Amino acid sequence: MAGKRRVNEAGSSNGLRADVLCVLGVLKVATADQIQRLASPHLTYRHTTKETASARKEARTASHRGAANDLRRHGLSVDGGRTRGGEEVRLLTAAGLAAAAIDLDREPEEMGGMPKSAGRSGASHPMTVNETVIALIRPKPDLDRLTEQPAEARAAARAAVDAPDGIGTITSYATEVALPVKGTWKNPAIGSARADVVLTAPEAGVPLLFIEVDNCTEEAVLIGRKFDKYARFFKRKEKDTDGIEKPMWRTRWSAPAWEGYERVHPPVLLVFHQVGKRSAKSQMQTVADLTRDHWQGRWHGEDGYHSYDGCIPIVATTLDLLRESGPAGPAFWRFGRDHREPLLDAIGNPRRDAALARRHQAAREEQRRREEREAAEREARRPACADCGNKFTDDRWTAVDVRDWGRGQSHPHLCEDCQSRAVAAERQAEADERERQEQERLRQEQEAEQAARKAGGWLGRWRT
């Protein structure tokens, strides 16, 4: 034990250090509080008897702070300054990022870069990115680890478990992901976009979602320009490993195949956090106006939906709304629509889906009616047995329709049963005829024999 303490002076376990590596490998910069809420959400509901919020936070984050300190002693993490609220920020070294890549089972180029100004100026933007990820995941506590906690703590944890699910786990996310308009994934050219977050959770209905976060400090025009870069990236094509040219993003991420009538680009979610002086609501509206060419669809009046062929679905919300409602709540405004809705509806096209479902249903109904008509017409042509009057079975109809009655179909105008009876009767008649002929032959032989005997007796008497 003493040797282990010298290696890991804070006494952290392998599991705790792996949790810290995993969270920092995805988020790049995080506080112990954020790491704990993601990796061990049950701890949020412990230590509730302590008098102050700061004491409770100190207690519930102690294990992960110790694990981060041990990682620092191994050269895998460093202290990154403090947030504006005074919390210590942790981030990985290059060696730590490589170790996290192993734990996350990701290639080094999939790990993303470090956020700008990480560890400086309070890291306000990375902190908002982290809170966005936490609000999307909505980590659920393990109730079995809270059995000895006060009733009010267990009730709060139960409420969190019973609340609507979030989307994915920490491994479903990546941050600071380059989207090269030129160059390579590893070395993107100047002018490329960089997504704050990329979410891949097909099991939750979100195969691919790009996320941009703004603290209401950036000018709307600069946010709008990001979508010019997104559009260039989405349109970029290159050959995949199968030799087929396809959009570059499809060579890295899996997504449903394009439908023949619509080639929609992956959606982008904007999350605004009211930290700066700009109004989140006005930011949304201004960005929507500036990016209209990228997201505006074409109205199909006859079917009652918009087609977004070649468009980028852009959705916006605030961090407060996201925290309050989660992905399943009405917190998301799709540019071009007049109401908020759940995330899956906002990034999708429910009206189009409903119209296509109606179209497919109508096609199925027409197919059913056509098949019924054809079946009725076929039934009208179906032969009937000339003996019993029953309709031929499909097999019988097929058998007599080959027009080769020499192959066992001796009675093509009879059903199988009547043919069997007719064949049996014919065979019986043939047998009876053979028996009659045999009897007749025997009778004739007997008569001949008798005649011979009579003739022999008369000849003998004549000789004498």
C-alpha positions in Angstrom: 0.0 0.0 0.0 2.9 2.4 0.8 4.3 1.9 -2.7 0.9 2.7 -4.2 0.6 5.8 -2.1 4.0 7.0 -3.3 2.9 6.5 -6.9 -0.6 8.0 -6.4 -0.3 10.2 -3.3 -3.9 11.2 -3.4 -4.9 7.6 -3.1 -7.0 7.5 -6.3 -8.1 4.3 -7.8 -7.5 3.2 -11.4 -11.2 3.6 -12.1 -11.3 7.2 -10.8 -8.2 8.2 -12.9 -9.8 6.5 -15.9 -13.0 8.6 -15.4 -11.0 11.8 -15.3 -9.0 10.8 -18.4 -12.2 10.0 -20.2 -14.0 13.2 -19.4 -11.0 15.4 -20.0 -10.2 13.5 -23.2 -13.6 14.6 -24.5 -14.1 18.0 -22.9 -10.4 19.0 -22.9 -10.9 21.5 -20.1 -13.1 20.9 -17.1 -13.5 21.5 -13.3 -13.6 18.7 -10.8 -17.3 19.5 -10.3 -18.1 18.9 -14.0 -16.0 15.7 -14.0 -17.9 14.4 -11.0 -21.3 15.2 -12.4 -20.5 13.3 -15.6 -18.5 10.4 -14.2 -20.2 9.8 -10.8 -23.6 11.6 -10.8 -24.6 9.7 -7.6 -22.1 11.8 -5.6 -24.2 14.9 -6.3 -26.8 13.5 -3.8 -24.3 12.6 -1.1 -23.0 14.8 1.7 -26.3 16.7 1.8 -26.1 17.0 5.6 -23.1 19.4 5.3 -24.1 22.9 6.2 -23.0 24.9 3.1 -23.0 24.4 -0.6 -19.3 24.9 -0.8 -18.7 22.2 1.9 -21.0 19.8 0.0 -19.1 20.5 -3.3 -15.8 20.1 -1.5 -16.8 16.7 -0.2 -18.5 15.3 -3.4 -15.6 16.3 -5.7 -12.8 15.2 -3.4 -12.2 11.8 -5.1 -12.0 13.3 -8.6 -9.8 16.1 -7.4 -7.5 13.5 -5.9 -7.5 11.5 -9.2 -6.7 14.7 -11.2 -3.8 15.4 -8.8 -2.4 11.9 -9.3 -2.7 12.3 -13.1 -0.7 15.5 -12.7 2.0 13.7 -10.9 2.2 11.3 -13.7 2.5 14.1 -16.2 -0.9 13.4 -17.8 -2.7 16.6 -16.7 -1.9 20.1 -15.6 -3.7 22.8 -13.7 -5.3 25.3 -16.1 -6.0 28.3 -13.8 -9.3 29.1 -12.4 -12.8 30.0 -13.6 -14.3 33.3 -12.9 -16.1 31.6 -10.0 -12.8 30.5 -8.5 -12.9 26.8 -9.4 -9.7 25.1 -10.5 -9.6 24.0 -14.1 -7.9 20.8 -15.2 -6.7 19.9 -18.7 -4.6 17.1 -20.2 -1.1 17.2 -21.5 -0.2 15.8 -24.8 0.7 12.5 -23.1 -2.6 12.7 -21.2 -4.5 13.2 -24.4 -2.8 10.2 -26.0 -3.7 8.1 -22.9 -7.3 9.3 -23.1 -7.4 8.3 -26.8 -6.6 4.8 -25.7 -9.3 4.7 -23.1 -11.9 6.2 -25.5 -10.8 3.9 -28.3 -10.2 6.8 -30.6 -7.5 7.6 -33.1 -5.3 10.6 -32.2 -6.8 12.8 -35.0 -10.3 12.0 -33.6 -9.5 13.6 -30.3 -9.9 17.2 -31.5 -7.8 20.2 -30.5 -7.5 22.2 -27.3 -10.0 25.1 -27.1 -8.6 28.6 -27.6 -7.6 30.4 -24.4 -7.9 27.1 -22.5 -7.1 27.9 -18.9 -7.0 31.6 -19.4 -9.6 34.3 -19.0 -11.6 32.0 -16.8 -12.2 29.5 -19.6 -15.8 30.8 -19.9 -16.4 29.4 -23.3 -15.1 25.8 -22.5 -17.1 25.9 -19.3 -20.3 26.7 -21.3 -19.5 23.9 -23.8 -19.1 21.5 -20.8 -22.4 22.6 -19.3 -24.1 22.1 -22.7 -22.8 18.5 -22.9 -24.0 17.8 -19.3 -27.4 19.3 -20.1 -27.7 17.1 -23.2 -26.6 13.9 -21.4 -28.5 14.5 -18.2 -26.5 11.9 -16.2 -28.6 9.6 -14.1 -27.5 8.7 -10.6 -27.2 5.1 -9.4 -29.9 4.7 -6.7 -28.3 1.6 -5.3 -25.4 3.7 -4.2 -27.6 6.1 -2.2 -29.5 3.7 0.0 -27.9 5.1 3.2 -28.5 8.8 2.3 -31.3 11.0 3.8 -34.8 10.6 2.4 -34.8 14.0 0.7 -31.5 13.2 -1.1 -32.9 9.8 -2.3 -36.1 11.6 -3.5 -34.1 14.2 -5.4 -32.0 11.4 -7.0 -35.2 9.4 -7.9 -36.6 12.5 -9.6 -33.5 12.8 -11.7 -33.8 9.1 -12.7 -37.5 9.5 -13.5 -36.9 12.6 -15.6 -36.8 12.3 -19.4 -33.5 10.8 -20.7 -30.8 12.8 -22.2 -28.8 11.9 -25.3 -25.8 9.6 -25.3 -23.0 9.3 -22.8 -19.7 11.2 -22.6 -18.2 8.9 -25.2 -20.9 10.0 -27.7 -19.3 13.5 -27.8 -16.2 15.1 -29.1 -15.1 18.7 -28.8 -13.0 21.1 -30.8 -13.3 19.0 -34.0 -11.8 20.4 -37.2 -14.0 20.5 -40.3 -11.5 21.1 -43.1 -12.7 23.0 -46.2 -9.2 22.2 -47.5 -6.3 20.1 -46.2 -6.8 17.0 -44.1 -8.5 16.0 -40.9 -5.2 16.2 -39.2 -4.0 19.4 -40.9 -7.0 21.5 -41.9 -6.4 24.5 -44.1 -6.9 28.1 -42.9 -10.5 29.0 -43.2 -11.8 25.7 -42.0 -14.5 25.4 -39.4 -14.1 23.9 -36.0 -17.1 22.5 -34.2 -17.4 23.2 -30.5 -19.1 19.8 -30.1 -19.9 16.8 -32.3 -22.6 14.4 -31.1 -23.0 10.9 -32.5 -25.9 9.0 -30.9 -27.8 7.0 -33.5 -29.3 4.8 -30.8 -31.1 8.0 -29.6 -32.2 9.2 -33.0 -29.3 11.6 -33.5 -26.8 10.0 -35.9 -24.8 13.2 -36.2 -25.2 16.7 -34.7 -22.8 19.6 -34.7 -23.1 22.0 -31.8 -21.9 25.6 -31.5 -21.9 27.5 -28.2 -22.0 31.2 -27.6 -21.9 33.2 -24.4 -23.6 36.1 -26.1 -20.3 37.8 -26.4 -19.6 37.1 -30.1 -21.0 39.3 -32.9 -23.9 37.6 -34.7 -22.2 38.3 -38.0 -19.2 36.2 -36.9 -21.5 33.4 -35.9 -23.2 33.6 -39.3 -19.9 33.3 -41.1 -19.2 30.0 -39.4 -22.1 28.6 -41.4 -20.4 29.7 -44.7 -17.5 27.4 -43.5 -19.9 24.7 -42.5 -21.5 24.8 -46.0 -18.2 24.6 -47.7 -17.2 21.6 -45.6 -20.5 19.8 -46.1 -20.1 20.2 -49.9 -16.5 19.0 -50.0 -16.2 15.5 -51.5 -13.4 12.9 -51.6 -13.0 9.3 -52.4 -13.7 6.9 -49.5 -11.8 3.6 -48.9 -14.2 1.9 -51.3 -13.1 4.2 -54.1 -16.5 5.9 -54.3 -16.6 9.7 -54.1 -18.9 11.0 -51.3 -19.2 14.0 -49.0 -16.1 14.2 -46.9 -18.0 14.1 -43.6 -19.5 10.8 -44.6 -16.0 9.3 -44.7 -15.7 9.9 -41.0 -19.2 9.6 -39.5 -22.0 7.2 -40.2 -25.4 8.7 -41.1 -28.5 7.4 -42.9 -28.3 7.4 -46.6 -29.7 10.4 -48.5 -33.2 9.9 -49.7 -33.6 10.1 -53.4 -35.6 13.3 -53.3 -33.6 15.2 -50.6 -30.0 15.7 -49.7 -30.0 17.4 -46.4 -26.8 18.3 -44.7 -26.2 17.3 -41.0 -28.0 19.6 -38.5 -26.2 22.3 -36.4 -27.4 23.3 -32.9 -26.7 26.7 -31.5 -26.7 27.1 -27.7 -26.7 30.6 -26.4 -25.8 31.3 -22.7 -26.7 34.7 -21.4 -23.3 35.7 -20.0 -22.4 38.6 -22.3 -24.3 41.8 -22.9 -26.0 40.7 -26.1 -29.5 39.3 -25.8 -29.7 35.6 -26.6 -33.1 36.1 -28.3 -31.8 38.9 -30.5 -28.7 36.8 -31.3 -30.9 33.9 -32.5 -33.0 36.1 -34.7 -30.0 38.0 -36.2 -28.1 34.8 -36.9 -31.3 33.3 -38.5 -31.6 36.3 -40.8 -27.9 36.2 -41.7 -27.9 32.5 -42.5 -31.3 32.3 -44.4 -29.6 31.1 -47.6 -28.2 28.1 -45.8 -31.4 26.9 -44.0 -34.4 28.1 -45.9 -36.3 25.3 -47.5 -38.8 25.2 -50.4 -42.5 24.9 -49.7 -44.5 22.0 -51.1 -48.0 23.4 -50.8 -49.7 20.3 -52.2 -48.2 18.1 -49.5 -47.9 20.7 -46.7 -44.2 20.6 -45.9 -40.8 22.2 -46.7 -38.1 20.4 -48.6 -34.6 21.2 -47.4 -32.6 19.7 -50.3 -29.1 21.1 -50.0 -29.9 23.0 -46.8 -28.4 22.9 -43.3 -31.0 22.4 -40.5 -30.1 25.1 -37.9 -31.6 24.9 -34.5 -31.1 27.3 -31.6 -31.8 27.2 -27.8 -30.4 28.7 -24.6 -28.5 26.8 -22.0 -31.1 27.7 -19.4 -33.9 26.2 -21.5 -31.8 23.1 -22.2 -31.1 22.6 -18.5 -34.7 23.0 -17.7 -36.3 20.9 -20.4 -33.6 18.6 -21.7 -33.5 17.3 -25.3 -37.0 15.9 -25.0 -38.6 19.2 -24.0 -39.8 22.1 -26.1 -36.6 24.0 -25.9 -35.4 24.2 -29.5 -36.3 26.7 -32.3 -35.7 25.5 -35.8 -34.9 28.5 -38.0 -37.8 29.1 -40.2 -40.4 27.7 -37.8 -42.6 29.7 -35.4 -42.5 27.5 -32.3 -40.2 25.6 -30.0 -40.1 21.8 -30.1 -38.1 18.8 -28.8 -34.7 18.3 -30.4 -35.6 15.3 -32.5 -38.5 17.2 -34.0 -36.4 20.3 -34.5 -33.6 18.6 -36.4 -36.1 16.5 -38.3 -38.9 17.3 -40.7 -42.1 15.9 -39.1 -44.4 17.4 -41.7 -42.5 15.9 -44.5 -42.3 12.6 -42.7 -46.1 12.7 -42.2 -46.7 13.6 -45.9 -44.4 10.9 -47.1 -46.1 8.4 -44.7 -49.5 9.4 -46.2 -48.0 9.1 -49.7 -46.6 5.7 -48.9 -49.8 4.6 -47.3 -51.8 5.7 -50.3 -49.4 3.8 -52.6 -49.8 0.7 -50.4 -53.6 1.1 -50.6 -53.5 1.5 -54.3 -51.2 -1.6 -54.6 -53.7 -3.5 -52.4 -56.6 -2.5 -54.6 -54.7 -3.4 -57.7 -53.8 -6.7 -56.3 -57.4 -7.3 -55.3 -58.6 -6.4 -58.8 -56.0 -8.7 -60.4 -57.0 -11.5 -58.0 -60.7 -11.0 -58.8 -59.9 -11.1 -62.6 -57.8 -14.2 -62.1 -60.6 -15.9 -60.1 -63.0 -15.1 -62.9 -60.7 -17.0 -65.3 -60.1 -19.9 -62.9 -61.4 -23.1 -64.5 -64.1 -25.2 -62.9 -64.3 -29.0 -62.8 -66.5 -30.4 -65.5 -67.8 -33.0 -63.1 -68.2 -31.6 -59.6 -68.1 -27.9 -60.6 -65.5 -27.0 -58.0 -62.9 -24.4 -58.9 -59.4 -25.6 -59.7 -56.7 -25.1 -57.1 -53.7 -23.0 -58.1 -51.5 -26.1 -58.4 -54.2 -27.8 -60.5 -54.6 -24.8 -62.7 -50.9 -24.5 -63.2 -50.6 -28.2 -64.0 -53.3 -28.2 -66.7 -52.2 -24.9 -68.1 -48.9 -26.3 -69.5 -50.9 -27.7 -72.4 -49.0 -30.9 -72.1 -51.6 -33.4 -71.1 -49.4 -36.2 -72.0 -47.5 -35.8 -68.8 -50.0 -37.3 -66.5 -52.9 -34.8 -67.0 -55.3 -37.3 -68.6 -58.4 -35.3 -67.6 -57.5 -31.6 -67.9 -61.1 -30.5 -67.4 -61.4 -32.3 -64.1 -60.2 -31.2 -60.7 -57.6 -33.4 -59.0 -60.1 -35.4 -56.9 -62.4 -36.0 -59.9 -59.4 -36.9 -62.0 -58.2 -39.4 -59.4 -61.7 -41.0 -59.3 -61.9 -41.0 -63.1 -58.5 -42.6 -63.5 -59.4 -45.1 -60.8 -62.6 -45.9 -62.6 -60.8 -46.3 -65.9 -58.3 -48.6 -64.4 -61.0 -50.6 -62.7 -62.8 -50.8 -66.1 -59.6 -51.9 -67.7 -59.1 -54.5 -65.1 -62.7 -55.7 -65.4 -62.3 -55.9 -69.2 -59.1 -57.9 -68.8 -60.8 -60.2 -66.4 -63.8 -60.6 -68.8 -61.5 -61.3 -71.7 -59.7 -63.9 -69.5 -62.9 -65.5 -68.5 -64.0 -65.5 -72.1 -60.8 -67.2 -73.2 -61.1 -69.8 -70.5 -64.7 -70.4 -71.5 -63.7 -70.8 -75.2 -60.9 -73.2 -74.2 -63.3 -75.2 -72.1 -65.9 -75.4 -74.9 -63.1 -76.4 -77.4 -62.0 -79.1 -75.0 -65.5 -80.4 -74.5 -66.1 -80.4 -78.3 -62.9 -82.3 -78.8 -63.9 -84.9 -76.3 -67.3 -85.3 -77.9 -65.7 -85.5 -81.4 -63.3 -88.2 -80.1 -66.2 -90.3 -78.7 -68.2 -90.2 -81.9 -65.2 -91.1 -84.0 -64.6 -94.2 -81.9 -68.1 -95.4 -82.2 -68.1 -94.9 -86.0 -64.9 -97.0 -86.4 -66.4 -99.9 -84.5 
